[in-house]
């Protein structure tokens, strides 16, 4: 099944675990260590909030111009 998922956060979510240690959870969807943050959110710093983007396998950003849903 193919899924289209939109991640809208640009920063990881810090979670405190035992002994005051933290882990950072990916909220941007680009991490190769998902669900943990790998720092890929830094690629998003100059994205415009009113535009929609996708990233290819080489993390090259592409702007989405149109989405067409076909329901059968």
LUMFI-645195 format. One line per field, with one value per residue: residue in one letter; x, y, z of N, C-alpha, C in turn. Coordinates in nm, 3 decimals, padded with zeros to 5 digits. Example, Ala and Ser with C-alpha at 12.3 -4.5 7.8 and 13.67 -1.06 7.14 Angstrom:
BEGIN
rest	(A/S)
nxx	(01.319/01.285)
nyy	(-00.569/-00.225)
nzz	(00.780/00.708)
caxx	(01.230/01.367)
cayy	(-00.450/-00.106)
cazz	(00.780/00.714)
cxx	(01.320/01.290)
cyy	(-00.330/00.003)
czz	(00.780/00.787)
//
This chain:
BEGIN
rest	(X/X/X/X/X/X/X/X/X/X/X/X/X/X/X/X/X/X/X/X/X/X/X/X/X/X/X/X/X/X/X/X/X/X/X/X/X/X/X/X/X/X/X/X/X/X/X/X/X/X/X/X/X/X/X/X/X/X/X/X/X/X/X/X/X/X/X/X/X/X/X/X)
nxx	(00.085/00.062/00.143/00.068/00.215/00.221/00.460/00.483/00.637/00.951/01.159/01.322/01.168/01.242/01.283/01.284/01.453/01.541/01.763/01.818/01.882/01.847/01.656/01.609/01.332/01.239/01.063/01.032/01.040/01.249/01.464/01.716/01.736/01.490/01.257/01.419/01.601/01.823/01.940/01.871/01.671/01.780/01.796/01.558/01.549/01.521/01.278/00.959/00.672/00.419/00.428/00.447/00.660/00.866/01.112/01.367/01.534/01.798/01.789/01.725/01.545/01.219/00.962/00.616/00.380/00.121/-00.141/-00.318/-00.591/-00.718/-01.002/-01.126)
nyy	(-00.118/00.217/00.522/00.858/01.089/01.372/01.555/01.809/01.939/02.093/02.047/01.819/01.616/01.636/01.380/01.295/01.041/00.773/00.862/01.134/01.139/01.210/01.147/01.216/01.253/01.204/01.446/01.545/01.359/01.282/01.139/00.890/00.718/00.678/00.603/00.792/01.100/01.212/01.441/01.538/01.726/01.972/02.029/02.149/02.415/02.645/02.615/02.722/02.794/02.794/02.630/02.307/02.029/01.758/01.507/01.345/01.022/01.095/01.304/01.544/01.835/01.888/02.088/02.054/02.092/02.029/01.823/01.543/01.354/01.042/00.864/00.546)
nzz	(00.000/-00.089/00.068/00.145/00.337/00.537/00.697/00.928/01.115/01.192/01.360/01.587/01.845/02.177/02.416/02.748/02.910/03.134/03.406/03.344/03.073/02.724/02.429/02.084/01.888/01.556/01.378/01.131/00.930/00.763/00.862/00.849/01.053/01.159/01.413/01.533/01.552/01.297/01.224/00.977/00.957/00.932/00.667/00.610/00.681/00.518/00.396/00.274/00.460/00.342/00.125/-00.036/-00.015/-00.140/-00.083/-00.262/-00.299/-00.266/-00.097/-00.221/-00.255/-00.378/-00.509/-00.467/-00.710/-00.784/-00.666/-00.744/-00.672/-00.735/-00.716/-00.708)
caxx	(00.000/00.134/00.086/00.114/00.217/00.277/00.522/00.481/00.732/01.086/01.256/01.294/01.102/01.327/01.215/01.374/01.440/01.603/01.891/01.834/01.927/01.745/01.659/01.537/01.243/01.225/00.930/01.030/01.020/01.363/01.571/01.746/01.731/01.353/01.196/01.514/01.652/01.958/01.988/01.827/01.578/01.855/01.766/01.430/01.556/01.477/01.149/00.852/00.562/00.299/00.453/00.458/00.781/00.904/01.255/01.395/01.622/01.925/01.753/01.710/01.411/01.136/00.837/00.495/00.301/-00.019/-00.175/-00.445/-00.637/-00.811/-01.071/-01.197)
cayy	(00.000/00.344/00.621/00.996/01.138/01.506/01.593/01.955/01.992/02.108/02.021/01.694/01.622/01.574/01.298/01.261/00.903/00.749/00.923/01.263/01.123/01.247/01.101/01.309/01.182/01.274/01.500/01.595/01.245/01.258/01.067/00.753/00.640/00.696/00.726/00.881/01.210/01.199/01.574/01.576/01.840/02.093/02.055/02.217/02.548/02.752/02.585/02.817/02.724/02.788/02.544/02.164/01.975/01.621/01.483/01.219/00.931/01.163/01.420/01.664/01.888/01.921/02.152/01.994/02.193/01.989/01.690/01.497/01.229/00.968/00.767/00.448)
cazz	(00.000/-00.093/00.159/00.138/00.473/00.547/00.823/00.929/01.213/01.137/01.466/01.658/01.975/02.280/02.516/02.858/02.957/03.264/03.446/03.276/02.935/02.626/02.290/01.998/01.797/01.428/01.350/00.993/00.840/00.675/00.929/00.810/01.177/01.207/01.460/01.600/01.470/01.243/01.188/00.841/00.964/00.895/00.525/00.600/00.740/00.428/00.334/00.299/00.527/00.259/00.009/-00.007/-00.075/-00.114/-00.096/-00.329/-00.225/-00.242/-00.014/-00.301/-00.234/-00.494/-00.470/-00.522/-00.780/-00.791/-00.620/-00.800/-00.612/-00.820/-00.635/-00.791)
cxx	(00.090/00.063/00.146/00.103/00.284/00.332/00.532/00.578/00.873/01.196/01.222/01.228/01.193/01.241/01.318/01.346/01.517/01.735/01.921/01.894/01.812/01.766/01.577/01.461/01.223/01.080/00.919/01.010/01.139/01.472/01.590/01.750/01.591/01.313/01.291/01.569/01.795/02.016/01.943/01.730/01.649/01.835/01.642/01.435/01.508/01.350/01.048/00.731/00.437/00.317/00.467/00.577/00.786/01.053/01.277/01.493/01.759/01.906/01.755/01.564/01.345/01.008/00.721/00.413/00.152/-00.034/-00.312/-00.478/-00.739/-00.872/-01.151/-01.297)
cyy	(00.124/00.443/00.757/01.053/01.275/01.527/01.745/02.017/01.996/02.082/01.889/01.720/01.557/01.500/01.264/01.119/00.891/00.824/01.053/01.252/01.160/01.171/01.202/01.229/01.267/01.319/01.551/01.483/01.211/01.170/00.927/00.660/00.646/00.580/00.823/00.983/01.180/01.334/01.621/01.694/01.971/02.128/02.141/02.365/02.660/02.717/02.695/02.741/02.709/02.703/02.400/02.109/01.824/01.609/01.348/01.136/00.991/01.289/01.551/01.709/01.923/01.985/02.083/02.105/02.160/01.847/01.655/01.363/01.167/00.858/00.673/00.371)
czz	(00.000/-00.002/00.131/00.278/00.474/00.688/00.824/01.029/01.151/01.239/01.534/01.793/02.080/02.383/02.623/02.904/03.089/03.281/03.370/03.136/02.843/02.497/02.211/01.894/01.672/01.409/01.206/00.891/00.753/00.736/00.873/00.932/01.239/01.297/01.529/01.502/01.424/01.203/01.050/00.842/00.928/00.748/00.507/00.635/00.648/00.351/00.367/00.354/00.441/00.133/00.056/-00.084/-00.056/-00.139/-00.162/-00.246/-00.193/-00.158/-00.092/-00.291/-00.367/-00.442/-00.541/-00.584/-00.779/-00.737/-00.678/-00.738/-00.705/-00.735/-00.725/-00.711)
//
